[in-house]
């Protein structure tokens, strides 16, 4: 464990150094010396220099032009920093990870499948479910903005529309009404609801749906536990934990019923 911690610290330090180097490479320093320019030379304006004679420039082509490579890198780094929040708050990831967790607990295997497998499966299922939304955003916002045919404000609107459409389809009205009442906001159309209200309403609906699916998954496995516990009590084997005997039967039931196919298929279909 100590070796793993040391390796993790070394990798973190290397990653931090690379990020700092990348940020420093984005800064273009222009030293300015008054002695280099004569009375008739085209010296830079005073507004272009800082007090110490050094400064940095950041080029941007404007609303009607394409993004420069520097701005694109900054946007990518910003998106990567906010990726976990975006993944959990605006996509189907929350419901999927909750349901998969309930499946593991209901079967009784505490660490199988491991967290890495569950999270990886949830990520790819989220990508599968959100792919139409991602494609729409790429076609209507990312590509036109990169080509310079739309402005940044228009690109943000085009990104927001498909995300709103997805969240509206999964948000229950009572959850939306709850947060509107708390914020004292009235709306006549869904488009009038701000994201600050829509996002928590969507998350609350996802949690409710995930717990309902988890309850339905629990029922057959609880029946097996009850049957095994009753049999052990009738045989006088009260010192033997029922979970020790019921675990193989629950795994067998889950395999014979093709449980992963049923759970994943039913879970994905809830978004359509």
Phi and psi in degrees as a GROMACS rama.xvg file:
@    title "Ramachandran Plot"
@    xaxis  label "Phi"
@    yaxis  label "Psi"
@TYPE xy
-65.6224  -39.058  UNK-2
-63.5946  -39.1265  UNK-3
-64.541  -40.1587  UNK-4
-64.2349  -41.6067  UNK-5
-63.4214  -43.1357  UNK-6
-63.607  -39.8763  UNK-7
-64.3113  -40.5338  UNK-8
-64.9965  -41.2345  UNK-9
-63.6882  -44.1554  UNK-10
-63.2617  -39.8265  UNK-11
-63.2046  -41.6497  UNK-12
-65.1676  -41.6097  UNK-13
-63.908  -42.6711  UNK-14
-63.6731  -40.3441  UNK-15
-64.5958  -42.4079  UNK-16
-62.4638  -41.443  UNK-17
-63.9896  -40.8529  UNK-18
-65.5707  -42.0997  UNK-19
-64.3558  -41.561  UNK-20
-63.1336  -39.7035  UNK-21
-65.6338  -41.478  UNK-22
-65.7526  -40.4012  UNK-23
-67.3956  -31.6319  UNK-24
-69.5769  -18.8165  UNK-25
-78.7362  -17.1564  UNK-26
-91.3394  122.139  UNK-27
-103.856  111.74  UNK-28
-92.4274  132.981  UNK-29
-120.949  94.8235  UNK-30
-69.2797  138.972  UNK-31
-125.344  127.12  UNK-32
-123.912  132.03  UNK-33
-68.081  -26.4441  UNK-34
-75.114  -13.6409  UNK-35
-77.8812  -17.3232  UNK-36
-112.583  133.999  UNK-37
-88.0169  -174.401  UNK-38
-63.4853  -29.0533  UNK-39
-105.236  0.742746  UNK-40
-76.8099  156.871  UNK-41
-85.3627  82.5076  UNK-42
-75.8158  150.687  UNK-43
-67.1127  152.399  UNK-44
-66.4225  155.676  UNK-45
-65.1225  -28.8748  UNK-46
-70.7538  -16.9227  UNK-47
-88.2331  -4.84745  UNK-48
-119.077  157.912  UNK-49
-96.6022  178.913  UNK-50
-63.2324  -37.2267  UNK-51
-85.4632  0.521686  UNK-52
90.6994  -3.32898  UNK-53
-120.239  154.543  UNK-54
-163.725  -178.495  UNK-55
-138.176  151.883  UNK-56
-120.185  147.761  UNK-57
-132.529  108.752  UNK-58
-82.7914  139.896  UNK-59
-149.331  134.636  UNK-60
-82.0272  -5.89078  UNK-61
98.8741  179.612  UNK-62
-67.7698  -31.2103  UNK-63
-93.8906  -4.96454  UNK-64
-107.812  176.19  UNK-65
-83.6262  159.945  UNK-66
-73.031  141.353  UNK-67
-74.9449  163.804  UNK-68
-63.2642  -33.3621  UNK-69
-65.1028  -45.7856  UNK-70
-66.4963  -37.5847  UNK-71
-61.8271  -41.8024  UNK-72
-64.2069  -42.2528  UNK-73
-62.9689  -40.4731  UNK-74
-65.5083  -41.1766  UNK-75
-63.3199  -43.5595  UNK-76
-63.4687  -38.3421  UNK-77
-65.0013  -44.2988  UNK-78
-63.214  -39.8695  UNK-79
-64.2891  -37.3342  UNK-80
-67.4701  -33.4748  UNK-81
-96.1586  4.56935  UNK-82
-58.6557  -45.8967  UNK-83
-59.8807  -41.0366  UNK-84
-66.1666  -44.7697  UNK-85
-62.0528  -40.072  UNK-86
-63.5497  -41.4679  UNK-87
-83.1991  -33.0122  UNK-88
-90.6016  -25.234  UNK-89
-118.507  1.87523  UNK-90
-128.073  -174.988  UNK-91
-85.1019  8.23709  UNK-92
-61.5463  -39.5614  UNK-93
-60.6831  -50.0683  UNK-94
-62.9134  -41.6034  UNK-95
-64.9823  -46.4063  UNK-96
-68.6491  -33.0463  UNK-97
-66.312  -45.3132  UNK-98
-65.3854  -43.9455  UNK-99
-63.6163  -34.5651  UNK-100
-65.9881  -41.5998  UNK-101
-63.933  -36.2552  UNK-102
-61.7532  -46.2856  UNK-103
-64.4957  -41.3029  UNK-104
-69.6286  -38.4382  UNK-105
-66.5229  -40.4253  UNK-106
-66.9236  -34.2678  UNK-107
103.013  -0.413933  UNK-108
-84.6842  107.765  UNK-109
-67.4408  -37.1497  UNK-110
-124.446  14.5885  UNK-111
-132.901  121.975  UNK-112
-71.2907  151.468  UNK-113
-67.5527  167.838  UNK-114
-60.1543  -36.3877  UNK-115
-61.6063  -39.9051  UNK-116
-69.5308  -41.8828  UNK-117
-64.2844  -45.1067  UNK-118
-65.9868  -40.9911  UNK-119
-63.0657  -43.1066  UNK-120
-63.5482  -40.8759  UNK-121
-63.7905  -38.0521  UNK-122
-64.6266  -45.3909  UNK-123
-71.0787  -34.3633  UNK-124
-66.6576  -37.5977  UNK-125
-63.5722  -42.0763  UNK-126
-62.8846  -39.8154  UNK-127
-64.0183  -43.8301  UNK-128
-72.0186  -38.606  UNK-129
-87.8138  0.00292293  UNK-130
-59.3548  -43.4539  UNK-131
-58.52  -39.5023  UNK-132
-66.3006  -42.1655  UNK-133
-63.7416  -41.1576  UNK-134
-63.1634  -42.4158  UNK-135
-62.5795  -42.6656  UNK-136
-63.8529  -41.2538  UNK-137
-65.252  -41.4772  UNK-138
-75.063  -37.1769  UNK-139
-97.384  -16.239  UNK-140
-126.842  -54.965  UNK-141
-66.816  -53.3469  UNK-142
-62.9789  -48.3099  UNK-143
-60.931  -36.7015  UNK-144
-67.5155  -40.9555  UNK-145
-66.362  -32.9317  UNK-146
-81.4704  -11.3606  UNK-147
82.9788  16.5627  UNK-148
-86.829  -16.5567  UNK-149
-132.177  161.602  UNK-150
-87.2826  172.783  UNK-151
-64.4323  -39.9766  UNK-152
-62.4823  -41.9749  UNK-153
-65.8994  -37.1264  UNK-154
-65.3085  -40.4797  UNK-155
-63.8634  -40.605  UNK-156
-63.7045  -40.138  UNK-157
-69.6146  -28.8242  UNK-158
-73.5754  -38.1682  UNK-159
-70.6814  -34.2741  UNK-160
-60.7587  -54.4087  UNK-161
-65.9105  -31.9531  UNK-162
-66.541  -42.78  UNK-163
-62.1323  -42.7042  UNK-164
-60.849  -40.6784  UNK-165
-66.0435  -45.9097  UNK-166
-68.0386  -36.1363  UNK-167
-60.4578  -38.0822  UNK-168
-68.9888  -19.4123  UNK-169
-111.143  -6.42922  UNK-170
-92.9393  130.29  UNK-171
-81.7796  147.478  UNK-172
-63.4866  -38.0519  UNK-173
-65.9095  -32.9157  UNK-174
-69.9978  -40.9495  UNK-175
-64.5258  -39.9796  UNK-176
-66.5226  -36.5282  UNK-177
-58.8834  -50.5245  UNK-178
-73.3301  -29.1263  UNK-179
-66.5968  -38.3908  UNK-180
-67.8985  -38.9448  UNK-181
-64.7866  -42.7842  UNK-182
-85.6419  -0.999418  UNK-183
55.8102  51.7842  UNK-184
-118.974  133.444  UNK-185
-112.789  147.132  UNK-186
-145.318  145.824  UNK-187
-101.907  -26.1765  UNK-188
-134.445  154.624  UNK-189
-61.5122  -29.1834  UNK-190
-68.0682  -17.6647  UNK-191
-82.4286  -9.6677  UNK-192
-81.0048  124.265  UNK-193
-71.1895  158.875  UNK-194
-64.4363  -27.8502  UNK-195
-63.9867  -20.9903  UNK-196
-100.171  -37.3458  UNK-197
-67.2132  -40.325  UNK-198
-64.6481  -52.0927  UNK-199
-63.7161  -31.9291  UNK-200
-64.8852  -41.1371  UNK-201
-64.3654  -42.7352  UNK-202
-64.8961  -41.3446  UNK-203
-63.4444  -40.8908  UNK-204
-65.6698  -39.0881  UNK-205
-64.316  -41.5847  UNK-206
-64.7819  -42.4213  UNK-207
-62.4568  -46.4915  UNK-208
-63.6126  -41.1568  UNK-209
-62.9497  -39.5273  UNK-210
-71.5175  -34.207  UNK-211
-64.1354  -45.4344  UNK-212
-63.6625  -39.9641  UNK-213
-62.7738  -37.8751  UNK-214
-63.5714  -43.1898  UNK-215
-65.1608  -33.0757  UNK-216
-70.6543  -32.6236  UNK-217
-68.1363  -31.7867  UNK-218
-55.4307  -53.6805  UNK-219
-63.9302  -32.0718  UNK-220
-74.8611  -31.6614  UNK-221
-66.2732  -38.0659  UNK-222
-60.6695  -42.4477  UNK-223
-62.0003  -42.9037  UNK-224
-61.5795  -41.2463  UNK-225
-66.0531  -41.9096  UNK-226
-64.6691  -45.371  UNK-227
-64.0932  -41.8946  UNK-228
-63.6904  -38.6209  UNK-229
-66.6768  -41.697  UNK-230
-63.8012  -43.5327  UNK-231
-65.3171  -38.8449  UNK-232
-64.7067  -41.0827  UNK-233
-67.6547  -27.7201  UNK-234
-88.1324  -3.05488  UNK-235
78.8691  14.3975  UNK-236
-94.9341  65.0531  UNK-237
-77.3219  -20.8527  UNK-238
-83.6996  -12.2312  UNK-239
-87.7153  122.281  UNK-240
-62.4284  129.915  UNK-241
-61.2674  -30.5768  UNK-242
-65.6954  -27.3897  UNK-243
-65.1772  -36.2436  UNK-244
-86.6368  -35.5491  UNK-245
-77.0251  -23.5525  UNK-246
-59.7327  -48.2227  UNK-247
-61.0155  -36.7146  UNK-248
-68.7716  -36.755  UNK-249
-67.7841  -40.7727  UNK-250
-63.7758  -41.774  UNK-251
-62.3766  -44.6632  UNK-252
-61.1677  -41.7858  UNK-253
-65.8826  -37.2071  UNK-254
-73.5465  -45.0979  UNK-255
-64.548  -34.2425  UNK-256
-83.8471  2.02424  UNK-257
54.4696  56.6168  UNK-258
-60.0457  -41.5588  UNK-259
-64.6596  -37.8553  UNK-260
-63.7967  -43.9811  UNK-261
-66.3031  -45.4599  UNK-262
-66.7087  -50.1148  UNK-263
-65.9048  -43.563  UNK-264
-62.5752  -45.7287  UNK-265
-66.5262  -37.3568  UNK-266
-66.0159  -45.2631  UNK-267
-65.5836  -36.1816  UNK-268
-69.0231  -19.0396  UNK-269
-68.1749  -15.5188  UNK-270
-93.7764  -0.724356  UNK-271
